[in-house]
């Protein structure tokens, strides 16, 4: 994806594909190209942005992002 005007149609195609079968993170990253990684990183960070400590879950999440 080199043009941001294609962003919405690509997301819509991913939604349509997800209605038929599960879509992996790899497939989403492949379709979104260079913009995919920041979006997936934000989505995966959302559970850790809570106003209360999440304890050992945050440690496991940090290890995943470190690897």
PDB file of N, H, CA, C and O in Angstrom:
ATOM      1  N   UNK A   1       0.840  -1.168   0.000  1.00  0.00           N
ATOM      2  CA  UNK A   1       0.000   0.000   0.000  1.00  0.00           C
ATOM      3  C   UNK A   1       0.886   1.231   0.000  1.00  0.00           C
ATOM      4  O   UNK A   1       1.498   1.554   1.018  1.00  0.00           O
ATOM      5  N   UNK A   2       0.959   1.899  -1.089  1.00  0.00           N
ATOM      6  H   UNK A   2       0.461   1.637  -1.916  1.00  0.00           H
ATOM      7  CA  UNK A   2       1.785   3.096  -1.206  1.00  0.00           C
ATOM      8  C   UNK A   2       0.954   4.377  -1.215  1.00  0.00           C
ATOM      9  O   UNK A   2       1.502   5.475  -1.117  1.00  0.00           O
ATOM     10  N   UNK A   3      -0.348   4.241  -1.330  1.00  0.00           N
ATOM     11  H   UNK A   3      -0.793   3.350  -1.410  1.00  0.00           H
ATOM     12  CA  UNK A   3      -1.217   5.405  -1.411  1.00  0.00           C
ATOM     13  C   UNK A   3      -2.260   5.311  -0.298  1.00  0.00           C
ATOM     14  O   UNK A   3      -2.968   4.310  -0.196  1.00  0.00           O
ATOM     15  N   UNK A   4      -2.357   6.347   0.534  1.00  0.00           N
ATOM     16  H   UNK A   4      -1.781   7.160   0.452  1.00  0.00           H
ATOM     17  CA  UNK A   4      -3.271   6.305   1.670  1.00  0.00           C
ATOM     18  C   UNK A   4      -4.735   6.354   1.256  1.00  0.00           C
ATOM     19  O   UNK A   4      -5.610   6.060   2.071  1.00  0.00           O
ATOM     20  N   UNK A   5      -5.020   6.715   0.021  1.00  0.00           N
ATOM     21  H   UNK A   5      -4.310   6.954  -0.641  1.00  0.00           H
ATOM     22  CA  UNK A   5      -6.409   6.672  -0.455  1.00  0.00           C
ATOM     23  C   UNK A   5      -6.910   5.241  -0.552  1.00  0.00           C
ATOM     24  O   UNK A   5      -8.118   5.002  -0.539  1.00  0.00           O
ATOM     25  N   UNK A   6      -5.997   4.295  -0.648  1.00  0.00           N
ATOM     26  H   UNK A   6      -5.016   4.489  -0.659  1.00  0.00           H
ATOM     27  CA  UNK A   6      -6.369   2.878  -0.719  1.00  0.00           C
ATOM     28  C   UNK A   6      -6.562   2.249   0.652  1.00  0.00           C
ATOM     29  O   UNK A   6      -6.931   1.079   0.748  1.00  0.00           O
ATOM     30  N   UNK A   7      -6.317   3.008   1.711  1.00  0.00           N
ATOM     31  H   UNK A   7      -6.017   3.958   1.633  1.00  0.00           H
ATOM     32  CA  UNK A   7      -6.355   2.461   3.067  1.00  0.00           C
ATOM     33  C   UNK A   7      -7.741   1.903   3.419  1.00  0.00           C
ATOM     34  O   UNK A   7      -7.852   0.769   3.887  1.00  0.00           O
ATOM     35  N   UNK A   8      -8.788   2.690   3.199  1.00  0.00           N
ATOM     36  H   UNK A   8      -8.698   3.611   2.819  1.00  0.00           H
ATOM     37  CA  UNK A   8     -10.144   2.256   3.535  1.00  0.00           C
ATOM     38  C   UNK A   8     -10.583   1.042   2.709  1.00  0.00           C
ATOM     39  O   UNK A   8     -11.116   0.090   3.281  1.00  0.00           O
ATOM     40  N   UNK A   9     -10.382   1.038   1.400  1.00  0.00           N
ATOM     41  H   UNK A   9      -9.949   1.810   0.935  1.00  0.00           H
ATOM     42  CA  UNK A   9     -10.765  -0.170   0.647  1.00  0.00           C
ATOM     43  C   UNK A   9     -10.005  -1.427   1.089  1.00  0.00           C
ATOM     44  O   UNK A   9     -10.559  -2.527   1.079  1.00  0.00           O
ATOM     45  N   UNK A  10      -8.747  -1.261   1.472  1.00  0.00           N
ATOM     46  H   UNK A  10      -8.297  -0.368   1.480  1.00  0.00           H
ATOM     47  CA  UNK A  10      -7.977  -2.420   1.940  1.00  0.00           C
ATOM     48  C   UNK A  10      -8.547  -2.931   3.255  1.00  0.00           C
ATOM     49  O   UNK A  10      -8.680  -4.140   3.445  1.00  0.00           O
ATOM     50  N   UNK A  11      -8.888  -2.014   4.173  1.00  0.00           N
ATOM     51  H   UNK A  11      -8.780  -1.031   4.019  1.00  0.00           H
ATOM     52  CA  UNK A  11      -9.496  -2.429   5.435  1.00  0.00           C
ATOM     53  C   UNK A  11     -10.843  -3.110   5.198  1.00  0.00           C
ATOM     54  O   UNK A  11     -11.173  -4.088   5.869  1.00  0.00           O
ATOM     55  N   UNK A  12     -11.609  -2.600   4.257  1.00  0.00           N
ATOM     56  H   UNK A  12     -11.341  -1.805   3.713  1.00  0.00           H
ATOM     57  CA  UNK A  12     -12.900  -3.213   3.942  1.00  0.00           C
ATOM     58  C   UNK A  12     -12.717  -4.610   3.364  1.00  0.00           C
ATOM     59  O   UNK A  12     -13.505  -5.510   3.657  1.00  0.00           O
ATOM     60  N   UNK A  13     -11.689  -4.799   2.552  1.00  0.00           N
ATOM     61  H   UNK A  13     -11.049  -4.068   2.314  1.00  0.00           H
ATOM     62  CA  UNK A  13     -11.437  -6.140   2.003  1.00  0.00           C
ATOM     63  C   UNK A  13     -11.008  -7.102   3.111  1.00  0.00           C
ATOM     64  O   UNK A  13     -11.342  -8.286   3.066  1.00  0.00           O
ATOM     65  N   UNK A  14     -10.275  -6.602   4.100  1.00  0.00           N
ATOM     66  H   UNK A  14     -10.004  -5.640   4.137  1.00  0.00           H
ATOM     67  CA  UNK A  14      -9.877  -7.447   5.230  1.00  0.00           C
ATOM     68  C   UNK A  14     -11.109  -7.835   6.046  1.00  0.00           C
ATOM     69  O   UNK A  14     -11.221  -8.974   6.498  1.00  0.00           O
ATOM     70  N   UNK A  15     -12.035  -6.890   6.235  1.00  0.00           N
ATOM     71  H   UNK A  15     -11.944  -5.964   5.868  1.00  0.00           H
ATOM     72  CA  UNK A  15     -13.269  -7.184   6.970  1.00  0.00           C
ATOM     73  C   UNK A  15     -14.082  -8.244   6.230  1.00  0.00           C
ATOM     74  O   UNK A  15     -14.598  -9.174   6.851  1.00  0.00           O
ATOM     75  N   UNK A  16     -14.198  -8.111   4.927  1.00  0.00           N
ATOM     76  H   UNK A  16     -13.780  -7.356   4.423  1.00  0.00           H
ATOM     77  CA  UNK A  16     -14.941  -9.105   4.135  1.00  0.00           C
ATOM     78  C   UNK A  16     -14.287 -10.482   4.227  1.00  0.00           C
ATOM     79  O   UNK A  16     -14.976 -11.497   4.332  1.00  0.00           O
ATOM     80  N   UNK A  17     -12.970 -10.510   4.189  1.00  0.00           N
ATOM     81  H   UNK A  17     -12.411  -9.686   4.104  1.00  0.00           H
ATOM     82  CA  UNK A  17     -12.258 -11.779   4.299  1.00  0.00           C
ATOM     83  C   UNK A  17     -12.464 -12.383   5.684  1.00  0.00           C
ATOM     84  O   UNK A  17     -12.598 -13.599   5.817  1.00  0.00           O
ATOM     85  N   UNK A  18     -12.490 -11.536   6.718  1.00  0.00           N
ATOM     86  H   UNK A  18     -12.382 -10.548   6.609  1.00  0.00           H
ATOM     87  CA  UNK A  18     -12.671 -12.016   8.091  1.00  0.00           C
ATOM     88  C   UNK A  18     -14.076 -12.567   8.315  1.00  0.00           C
ATOM     89  O   UNK A  18     -14.273 -13.406   9.194  1.00  0.00           O
ATOM     90  N   UNK A  19     -15.035 -12.118   7.552  1.00  0.00           N
ATOM     91  H   UNK A  19     -14.875 -11.436   6.838  1.00  0.00           H
ATOM     92  CA  UNK A  19     -16.392 -12.657   7.669  1.00  0.00           C
ATOM     93  C   UNK A  19     -16.466 -14.098   7.158  1.00  0.00           C
ATOM     94  O   UNK A  19     -17.323 -14.868   7.591  1.00  0.00           O
ATOM     95  N   UNK A  20     -15.580 -14.454   6.250  1.00  0.00           N
ATOM     96  H   UNK A  20     -14.883 -13.828   5.899  1.00  0.00           H
ATOM     97  CA  UNK A  20     -15.587 -15.788   5.665  1.00  0.00           C
ATOM     98  C   UNK A  20     -14.719 -16.761   6.447  1.00  0.00           C
ATOM     99  O   UNK A  20     -15.090 -17.921   6.633  1.00  0.00           O
ATOM    100  N   UNK A  21     -13.559 -16.289   6.907  1.00  0.00           N
ATOM    101  H   UNK A  21     -13.258 -15.347   6.756  1.00  0.00           H
ATOM    102  CA  UNK A  21     -12.634 -17.148   7.652  1.00  0.00           C
ATOM    103  C   UNK A  21     -11.752 -16.255   8.522  1.00  0.00           C
ATOM    104  O   UNK A  21     -11.638 -15.057   8.262  1.00  0.00           O
ATOM    105  N   UNK A  22     -11.129 -16.828   9.552  1.00  0.00           N
ATOM    106  H   UNK A  22     -11.222 -17.801   9.763  1.00  0.00           H
ATOM    107  CA  UNK A  22     -10.243 -16.025  10.395  1.00  0.00           C
ATOM    108  C   UNK A  22      -9.073 -15.456   9.594  1.00  0.00           C
ATOM    109  O   UNK A  22      -8.547 -16.102   8.688  1.00  0.00           O
ATOM    110  N   UNK A  23      -8.681 -14.237   9.948  1.00  0.00           N
ATOM    111  H   UNK A  23      -9.109 -13.713  10.684  1.00  0.00           H
ATOM    112  CA  UNK A  23      -7.576 -13.557   9.273  1.00  0.00           C
ATOM    113  C   UNK A  23      -6.432 -13.434  10.272  1.00  0.00           C
ATOM    114  O   UNK A  23      -6.627 -12.975  11.398  1.00  0.00           O
ATOM    115  N   UNK A  24      -5.248 -13.842   9.858  1.00  0.00           N
ATOM    116  H   UNK A  24      -5.089 -14.215   8.944  1.00  0.00           H
ATOM    117  CA  UNK A  24      -4.092 -13.749  10.754  1.00  0.00           C
ATOM    118  C   UNK A  24      -3.498 -12.336  10.718  1.00  0.00           C
ATOM    119  O   UNK A  24      -3.728 -11.565   9.786  1.00  0.00           O
ATOM    120  N   UNK A  25      -2.743 -12.034  11.745  1.00  0.00           N
ATOM    121  H   UNK A  25      -2.556 -12.661  12.502  1.00  0.00           H
ATOM    122  CA  UNK A  25      -2.065 -10.735  11.811  1.00  0.00           C
ATOM    123  C   UNK A  25      -1.093 -10.605  10.641  1.00  0.00           C
ATOM    124  O   UNK A  25      -0.924  -9.518  10.089  1.00  0.00           O
ATOM    125  N   UNK A  26      -0.456 -11.710  10.264  1.00  0.00           N
ATOM    126  H   UNK A  26      -0.593 -12.593  10.712  1.00  0.00           H
ATOM    127  CA  UNK A  26       0.477 -11.690   9.137  1.00  0.00           C
ATOM    128  C   UNK A  26      -0.213 -11.255   7.848  1.00  0.00           C
ATOM    129  O   UNK A  26       0.335 -10.464   7.080  1.00  0.00           O
ATOM    130  N   UNK A  27      -1.426 -11.779   7.612  1.00  0.00           N
ATOM    131  H   UNK A  27      -1.871 -12.422   8.235  1.00  0.00           H
ATOM    132  CA  UNK A  27      -2.157 -11.410   6.398  1.00  0.00           C
ATOM    133  C   UNK A  27      -2.513  -9.926   6.395  1.00  0.00           C
ATOM    134  O   UNK A  27      -2.432  -9.262   5.362  1.00  0.00           O
ATOM    135  N   UNK A  28      -2.909  -9.410   7.564  1.00  0.00           N
ATOM    136  H   UNK A  28      -2.975  -9.950   8.404  1.00  0.00           H
ATOM    137  CA  UNK A  28      -3.234  -7.980   7.663  1.00  0.00           C
ATOM    138  C   UNK A  28      -1.991  -7.142   7.403  1.00  0.00           C
ATOM    139  O   UNK A  28      -2.049  -6.161   6.662  1.00  0.00           O
ATOM    140  N   UNK A  29      -0.865  -7.521   8.006  1.00  0.00           N
ATOM    141  H   UNK A  29      -0.818  -8.319   8.607  1.00  0.00           H
ATOM    142  CA  UNK A  29       0.381  -6.785   7.792  1.00  0.00           C
ATOM    143  C   UNK A  29       0.806  -6.820   6.332  1.00  0.00           C
ATOM    144  O   UNK A  29       1.301  -5.826   5.799  1.00  0.00           O
ATOM    145  N   UNK A  30       0.614  -7.962   5.688  1.00  0.00           N
ATOM    146  H   UNK A  30       0.213  -8.769   6.121  1.00  0.00           H
ATOM    147  CA  UNK A  30       1.003  -8.078   4.283  1.00  0.00           C
ATOM    148  C   UNK A  30       0.158  -7.168   3.395  1.00  0.00           C
ATOM    149  O   UNK A  30       0.673  -6.564   2.455  1.00  0.00           O
ATOM    150  N   UNK A  31      -1.133  -7.070   3.690  1.00  0.00           N
ATOM    151  H   UNK A  31      -1.552  -7.560   4.455  1.00  0.00           H
ATOM    152  CA  UNK A  31      -1.996  -6.222   2.869  1.00  0.00           C
ATOM    153  C   UNK A  31      -1.765  -4.736   3.135  1.00  0.00           C
ATOM    154  O   UNK A  31      -1.855  -3.921   2.217  1.00  0.00           O
ATOM    155  N   UNK A  32      -1.471  -4.384   4.380  1.00  0.00           N
ATOM    156  H   UNK A  32      -1.399  -5.047   5.126  1.00  0.00           H
ATOM    157  CA  UNK A  32      -1.306  -2.967   4.724  1.00  0.00           C
ATOM    158  C   UNK A  32       0.097  -2.440   4.435  1.00  0.00           C
ATOM    159  O   UNK A  32       0.318  -1.230   4.474  1.00  0.00           O
ATOM    160  N   UNK A  33       1.032  -3.311   4.150  1.00  0.00           N
ATOM    161  H   UNK A  33       0.853  -4.294   4.118  1.00  0.00           H
ATOM    162  CA  UNK A  33       2.398  -2.940   3.782  1.00  0.00           C
ATOM    163  C   UNK A  33       3.057  -2.128   4.892  1.00  0.00           C
ATOM    164  O   UNK A  33       3.055  -2.579   6.037  1.00  0.00           O
ATOM    165  N   UNK A  34       3.614  -0.971   4.618  1.00  0.00           N
ATOM    166  H   UNK A  34       3.616  -0.604   3.687  1.00  0.00           H
ATOM    167  CA  UNK A  34       4.415  -0.223   5.583  1.00  0.00           C
ATOM    168  C   UNK A  34       3.582   0.442   6.668  1.00  0.00           C
ATOM    169  O   UNK A  34       4.139   0.774   7.714  1.00  0.00           O
ATOM    170  N   UNK A  35       2.303   0.653   6.490  1.00  0.00           N
ATOM    171  H   UNK A  35       1.850   0.383   5.641  1.00  0.00           H
ATOM    172  CA  UNK A  35       1.466   1.280   7.509  1.00  0.00           C
ATOM    173  C   UNK A  35       0.916   0.236   8.482  1.00  0.00           C
ATOM    174  O   UNK A  35       0.391   0.598   9.535  1.00  0.00           O
ATOM    175  N   UNK A  36       1.025  -1.034   8.154  1.00  0.00           N
ATOM    176  H   UNK A  36       1.452  -1.328   7.298  1.00  0.00           H
ATOM    177  CA  UNK A  36       0.441  -2.086   8.968  1.00  0.00           C
ATOM    178  C   UNK A  36       1.064  -2.249  10.339  1.00  0.00           C
ATOM    179  O   UNK A  36       0.349  -2.455  11.319  1.00  0.00           O
ATOM    180  N   UNK A  37       2.381  -2.160  10.429  1.00  0.00           N
ATOM    181  H   UNK A  37       2.962  -1.992   9.632  1.00  0.00           H
ATOM    182  CA  UNK A  37       3.034  -2.407  11.713  1.00  0.00           C
ATOM    183  C   UNK A  37       2.621  -1.408  12.786  1.00  0.00           C
ATOM    184  O   UNK A  37       2.289  -1.838  13.890  1.00  0.00           O
ATOM    185  N   UNK A  38       2.621  -0.091  12.530  1.00  0.00           N
ATOM    186  H   UNK A  38       2.890   0.259  11.633  1.00  0.00           H
ATOM    187  CA  UNK A  38       2.183   0.835  13.584  1.00  0.00           C
ATOM    188  C   UNK A  38       0.735   0.605  14.026  1.00  0.00           C
ATOM    189  O   UNK A  38       0.421   0.741  15.209  1.00  0.00           O
ATOM    190  N   UNK A  39      -0.132   0.264  13.100  1.00  0.00           N
ATOM    191  H   UNK A  39       0.123   0.154  12.140  1.00  0.00           H
ATOM    192  CA  UNK A  39      -1.535   0.028  13.459  1.00  0.00           C
ATOM    193  C   UNK A  39      -1.656  -1.211  14.338  1.00  0.00           C
ATOM    194  O   UNK A  39      -2.348  -1.180  15.356  1.00  0.00           O
ATOM    195  N   UNK A  40      -0.997  -2.290  13.962  1.00  0.00           N
ATOM    196  H   UNK A  40      -0.435  -2.316  13.136  1.00  0.00           H
ATOM    197  CA  UNK A  40      -1.045  -3.517  14.765  1.00  0.00           C
ATOM    198  C   UNK A  40      -0.409  -3.279  16.131  1.00  0.00           C
ATOM    199  O   UNK A  40      -0.910  -3.788  17.134  1.00  0.00           O
ATOM    200  N   UNK A  41       0.687  -2.514  16.193  1.00  0.00           N
ATOM    201  H   UNK A  41       1.094  -2.101  15.378  1.00  0.00           H
ATOM    202  CA  UNK A  41       1.333  -2.226  17.471  1.00  0.00           C
ATOM    203  C   UNK A  41       0.393  -1.460  18.393  1.00  0.00           C
ATOM    204  O   UNK A  41       0.332  -1.758  19.586  1.00  0.00           O
ATOM    205  N   UNK A  42      -0.330  -0.494  17.877  1.00  0.00           N
ATOM    206  H   UNK A  42      -0.280  -0.252  16.908  1.00  0.00           H
ATOM    207  CA  UNK A  42      -1.280   0.267  18.702  1.00  0.00           C
ATOM    208  C   UNK A  42      -2.406  -0.643  19.185  1.00  0.00           C
ATOM    209  O   UNK A  42      -2.791  -0.580  20.352  1.00  0.00           O
ATOM    210  N   UNK A  43      -2.931  -1.477  18.315  1.00  0.00           N
ATOM    211  H   UNK A  43      -2.618  -1.528  17.366  1.00  0.00           H
ATOM    212  CA  UNK A  43      -4.016  -2.384  18.705  1.00  0.00           C
ATOM    213  C   UNK A  43      -3.547  -3.355  19.782  1.00  0.00           C
ATOM    214  O   UNK A  43      -4.276  -3.619  20.738  1.00  0.00           O
ATOM    215  N   UNK A  44      -2.334  -3.887  19.636  1.00  0.00           N
ATOM    216  H   UNK A  44      -1.742  -3.672  18.860  1.00  0.00           H
ATOM    217  CA  UNK A  44      -1.824  -4.824  20.630  1.00  0.00           C
ATOM    218  C   UNK A  44      -1.450  -4.131  21.936  1.00  0.00           C
ATOM    219  O   UNK A  44      -1.412  -4.784  22.978  1.00  0.00           O
ATOM    220  N   UNK A  45      -1.175  -2.833  21.911  1.00  0.00           N
ATOM    221  H   UNK A  45      -1.206  -2.303  21.064  1.00  0.00           H
ATOM    222  CA  UNK A  45      -0.848  -2.082  23.128  1.00  0.00           C
ATOM    223  C   UNK A  45      -2.069  -1.662  23.924  1.00  0.00           C
ATOM    224  O   UNK A  45      -1.948  -1.382  25.117  1.00  0.00           O
ATOM    225  N   UNK A  46      -3.228  -1.608  23.315  1.00  0.00           N
ATOM    226  H   UNK A  46      -3.327  -1.835  22.346  1.00  0.00           H
ATOM    227  CA  UNK A  46      -4.426  -1.103  23.989  1.00  0.00           C
ATOM    228  C   UNK A  46      -4.729  -1.785  25.326  1.00  0.00           C
ATOM    229  O   UNK A  46      -5.090  -1.085  26.273  1.00  0.00           O
ATOM    230  N   UNK A  47      -4.605  -3.099  25.457  1.00  0.00           N
ATOM    231  H   UNK A  47      -4.312  -3.668  24.688  1.00  0.00           H
ATOM    232  CA  UNK A  47      -4.896  -3.705  26.764  1.00  0.00           C
ATOM    233  C   UNK A  47      -3.967  -3.237  27.879  1.00  0.00           C
ATOM    234  O   UNK A  47      -4.336  -3.285  29.052  1.00  0.00           O
ATOM    235  N   UNK A  48      -2.776  -2.789  27.528  1.00  0.00           N
ATOM    236  H   UNK A  48      -2.476  -2.750  26.575  1.00  0.00           H
ATOM    237  CA  UNK A  48      -1.803  -2.377  28.542  1.00  0.00           C
ATOM    238  C   UNK A  48      -1.908  -0.892  28.878  1.00  0.00           C
ATOM    239  O   UNK A  48      -1.145  -0.397  29.707  1.00  0.00           O
ATOM    240  N   UNK A  49      -2.822  -0.184  28.261  1.00  0.00           N
ATOM    241  H   UNK A  49      -3.442  -0.586  27.587  1.00  0.00           H
ATOM    242  CA  UNK A  49      -2.995   1.243  28.505  1.00  0.00           C
ATOM    243  C   UNK A  49      -4.168   1.481  29.452  1.00  0.00           C
ATOM    244  O   UNK A  49      -4.938   2.424  29.272  1.00  0.00           O
ATOM    245  N   UNK A  50      -4.295   0.636  30.444  1.00  0.00           N
ATOM    246  H   UNK A  50      -3.669  -0.131  30.590  1.00  0.00           H
ATOM    247  CA  UNK A  50      -5.382   0.719  31.411  1.00  0.00           C
ATOM    248  C   UNK A  50      -4.968   1.643  32.563  1.00  0.00           C
ATOM    249  O   UNK A  50      -3.776   1.792  32.832  1.00  0.00           O
ATOM    250  N   UNK A  51      -5.938   2.264  33.245  1.00  0.00           N
ATOM    251  H   UNK A  51      -6.906   2.142  33.026  1.00  0.00           H
ATOM    252  CA  UNK A  51      -5.605   3.146  34.366  1.00  0.00           C
ATOM    253  C   UNK A  51      -5.247   2.396  35.645  1.00  0.00           C
ATOM    254  O   UNK A  51      -5.040   3.024  36.684  1.00  0.00           O
ATOM    255  N   UNK A  52      -5.169   1.073  35.591  1.00  0.00           N
ATOM    256  H   UNK A  52      -5.338   0.564  34.747  1.00  0.00           H
ATOM    257  CA  UNK A  52      -4.799   0.275  36.751  1.00  0.00           C
ATOM    258  C   UNK A  52      -3.695  -0.700  36.332  1.00  0.00           C
ATOM    259  O   UNK A  52      -3.600  -1.059  35.158  1.00  0.00           O
ATOM    260  N   UNK A  53      -2.866  -1.127  37.278  1.00  0.00           N
ATOM    261  H   UNK A  53      -2.943  -0.835  38.232  1.00  0.00           H
ATOM    262  CA  UNK A  53      -1.780  -2.046  36.906  1.00  0.00           C
ATOM    263  C   UNK A  53      -2.340  -3.419  36.528  1.00  0.00           C
ATOM    264  O   UNK A  53      -3.259  -3.935  37.165  1.00  0.00           O
ATOM    265  N   UNK A  54      -1.766  -3.983  35.490  1.00  0.00           N
ATOM    266  H   UNK A  54      -1.019  -3.564  34.973  1.00  0.00           H
ATOM    267  CA  UNK A  54      -2.223  -5.289  35.024  1.00  0.00           C
ATOM    268  C   UNK A  54      -1.262  -6.397  35.404  1.00  0.00           C
ATOM    269  O   UNK A  54      -1.394  -7.525  34.929  1.00  0.00           O
ATOM    270  N   UNK A  55      -0.293  -6.088  36.258  1.00  0.00           N
ATOM    271  H   UNK A  55      -0.186  -5.172  36.644  1.00  0.00           H
ATOM    272  CA  UNK A  55       0.588  -7.086  36.840  1.00  0.00           C
ATOM    273  C   UNK A  55       1.416  -7.860  35.853  1.00  0.00           C
ATOM    274  O   UNK A  55       2.022  -7.276  34.954  1.00  0.00           O
ATOM    275  N   UNK A  56       1.451  -9.184  36.006  1.00  0.00           N
ATOM    276  H   UNK A  56       0.958  -9.658  36.736  1.00  0.00           H
ATOM    277  CA  UNK A  56       2.328 -10.012  35.167  1.00  0.00           C
ATOM    278  C   UNK A  56       1.937 -10.013  33.691  1.00  0.00           C
ATOM    279  O   UNK A  56       2.753 -10.357  32.836  1.00  0.00           O
ATOM    280  N   UNK A  57       0.711  -9.638  33.388  1.00  0.00           N
ATOM    281  H   UNK A  57       0.048  -9.359  34.083  1.00  0.00           H
ATOM    282  CA  UNK A  57       0.304  -9.600  31.981  1.00  0.00           C
ATOM    283  C   UNK A  57       1.159  -8.586  31.225  1.00  0.00           C
ATOM    284  O   UNK A  57       1.531  -8.821  30.075  1.00  0.00           O
ATOM    285  N   UNK A  58       1.468  -7.461  31.865  1.00  0.00           N
ATOM    286  H   UNK A  58       1.166  -7.270  32.799  1.00  0.00           H
ATOM    287  CA  UNK A  58       2.281  -6.450  31.191  1.00  0.00           C
ATOM    288  C   UNK A  58       3.708  -6.947  30.954  1.00  0.00           C
ATOM    289  O   UNK A  58       4.340  -6.572  29.966  1.00  0.00           O
ATOM    290  N   UNK A  59       4.207  -7.775  31.840  1.00  0.00           N
ATOM    291  H   UNK A  59       3.694  -8.080  32.642  1.00  0.00           H
ATOM    292  CA  UNK A  59       5.552  -8.339  31.652  1.00  0.00           C
ATOM    293  C   UNK A  59       5.563  -9.237  30.416  1.00  0.00           C
ATOM    294  O   UNK A  59       6.474  -9.149  29.593  1.00  0.00           O
ATOM    295  N   UNK A  60       4.561 -10.093  30.287  1.00  0.00           N
ATOM    296  H   UNK A  60       3.821 -10.164  30.956  1.00  0.00           H
ATOM    297  CA  UNK A  60       4.488 -10.974  29.116  1.00  0.00           C
ATOM    298  C   UNK A  60       4.328 -10.164  27.832  1.00  0.00           C
ATOM    299  O   UNK A  60       4.936 -10.486  26.811  1.00  0.00           O
ATOM    300  N   UNK A  61       3.519  -9.126  27.883  1.00  0.00           N
ATOM    301  H   UNK A  61       3.025  -8.865  28.712  1.00  0.00           H
ATOM    302  CA  UNK A  61       3.360  -8.265  26.717  1.00  0.00           C
ATOM    303  C   UNK A  61       4.656  -7.572  26.336  1.00  0.00           C
ATOM    304  O   UNK A  61       4.982  -7.462  25.154  1.00  0.00           O
ATOM    305  N   UNK A  62       5.398  -7.104  27.338  1.00  0.00           N
ATOM    306  H   UNK A  62       5.133  -7.194  28.298  1.00  0.00           H
ATOM    307  CA  UNK A  62       6.688  -6.477  27.073  1.00  0.00           C
ATOM    308  C   UNK A  62       7.674  -7.448  26.454  1.00  0.00           C
ATOM    309  O   UNK A  62       8.432  -7.070  25.560  1.00  0.00           O
ATOM    310  N   UNK A  63       7.680  -8.674  26.905  1.00  0.00           N
ATOM    311  H   UNK A  63       7.064  -8.981  27.632  1.00  0.00           H
ATOM    312  CA  UNK A  63       8.575  -9.692  26.348  1.00  0.00           C
ATOM    313  C   UNK A  63       8.207  -9.948  24.882  1.00  0.00           C
ATOM    314  O   UNK A  63       9.088 -10.105  24.036  1.00  0.00           O
ATOM    315  N   UNK A  64       6.926  -9.989  24.593  1.00  0.00           N
ATOM    316  H   UNK A  64       6.211  -9.862  25.280  1.00  0.00           H
ATOM    317  CA  UNK A  64       6.493 -10.216  23.202  1.00  0.00           C
ATOM    318  C   UNK A  64       6.984  -9.090  22.301  1.00  0.00           C
ATOM    319  O   UNK A  64       7.497  -9.348  21.212  1.00  0.00           O
ATOM    320  N   UNK A  65       6.831  -7.828  22.749  1.00  0.00           N
ATOM    321  H   UNK A  65       6.415  -7.618  23.634  1.00  0.00           H
ATOM    322  CA  UNK A  65       7.279  -6.715  21.929  1.00  0.00           C
ATOM    323  C   UNK A  65       8.801  -6.646  21.853  1.00  0.00           C
ATOM    324  O   UNK A  65       9.338  -6.154  20.861  1.00  0.00           O
ATOM    325  N   UNK A  66       9.499  -7.120  22.862  1.00  0.00           N
ATOM    326  H   UNK A  66       9.062  -7.520  23.668  1.00  0.00           H
ATOM    327  CA  UNK A  66      10.951  -7.119  22.848  1.00  0.00           C
ATOM    328  C   UNK A  66      11.481  -8.114  21.829  1.00  0.00           C
ATOM    329  O   UNK A  66      12.485  -7.855  21.167  1.00  0.00           O
ATOM    330  N   UNK A  67      10.806  -9.252  21.702  1.00  0.00           N
ATOM    331  H   UNK A  67       9.990  -9.462  22.240  1.00  0.00           H
ATOM    332  CA  UNK A  67      11.252 -10.285  20.757  1.00  0.00           C
ATOM    333  C   UNK A  67      10.858  -9.869  19.396  1.00  0.00           C
ATOM    334  O   UNK A  67      11.127 -10.583  18.430  1.00  0.00           O
TER     335      UNK A  67
END
